[in-house]
Amino acid sequence: MATRREIQFTIDDNGEVSIQVLGVKGAECERITREIELALGVVGARQHTSEYYQVAETGQTVGTGGEGEAQ
């Protein structure tokens, strides 16, 4: 079963936009919101949640060798 991912937007009285990503581990949250942030303009601050510091579950095996490693 897929993990639920959610993006919450908050716009305050001054027009400042806050984006919060839920259900995403690791730095993937920044990848997910990159285009949105570019469209909005300048990013004033970024505050990482505890999920940011958790290991993302990619399902991929990471090799220990260099280039030309057999798969």
C-alpha positions as CSV (number, residue, x, y, z in Angstrom):
1,M,0.0,0.0,0.0
2,A,1.4,3.4,-1.0
3,T,2.3,5.9,1.7
4,R,0.1,9.0,1.8
5,R,1.8,12.2,0.9
6,E,0.4,15.6,1.5
7,I,1.4,19.2,0.8
8,Q,-0.2,21.9,2.9
9,F,-0.2,25.6,1.8
10,T,-0.8,28.5,4.2
11,I,-1.1,32.1,3.0
12,D,-1.0,34.7,5.8
13,D,-2.5,38.2,5.8
14,N,0.7,39.6,4.3
15,G,0.7,37.2,1.4
16,E,3.5,35.1,2.7
17,V,3.2,31.4,1.6
18,S,4.2,28.5,3.8
19,I,4.5,25.0,2.4
20,Q,4.6,21.9,4.6
21,V,5.2,18.4,3.2
22,L,3.8,15.5,5.2
23,G,4.5,11.8,4.7
24,V,7.8,12.2,2.9
25,K,11.2,11.1,4.4
26,G,14.5,12.6,3.6
27,A,15.3,15.4,1.2
28,E,12.6,14.3,-1.3
29,C,10.3,17.0,0.1
30,E,12.6,19.6,-1.4
31,R,12.5,17.9,-4.8
32,I,8.7,17.7,-4.6
33,T,8.3,21.5,-3.9
34,R,11.2,22.8,-6.0
35,E,9.0,23.9,-9.0
36,I,6.4,25.4,-6.7
37,E,9.1,27.4,-4.9
38,L,10.5,28.6,-8.2
39,A,7.0,29.8,-9.3
40,L,6.4,31.6,-6.0
41,G,9.7,33.4,-6.0
42,V,12.2,34.0,-3.2
43,V,12.3,31.4,-0.4
44,G,12.7,33.4,2.8
45,A,13.4,30.5,5.1
46,R,13.3,26.7,5.2
47,Q,12.5,24.7,8.3
48,H,13.0,20.9,8.2
49,T,10.7,18.6,10.0
50,S,11.9,15.4,11.8
51,E,10.8,13.4,8.6
52,Y,13.6,15.2,6.7
53,Y,16.2,13.5,8.9
54,Q,14.8,10.0,8.4
55,V,16.2,7.7,5.7
56,A,14.1,7.8,2.6
57,E,12.7,4.4,1.5
58,T,13.7,4.1,-2.2
59,G,13.6,0.3,-2.6
60,Q,16.9,0.6,-4.5
61,T,20.1,-1.2,-3.7
62,V,23.2,1.0,-3.3
63,G,26.4,-0.4,-4.7
64,T,29.7,-0.1,-2.9
65,G,32.0,-0.1,-5.9
66,G,32.8,2.6,-8.4
67,E,32.2,3.0,-12.1
68,G,31.8,-0.2,-14.1
69,E,30.4,-2.2,-11.2
70,A,28.5,-5.2,-12.2
71,Q,24.8,-5.1,-11.4
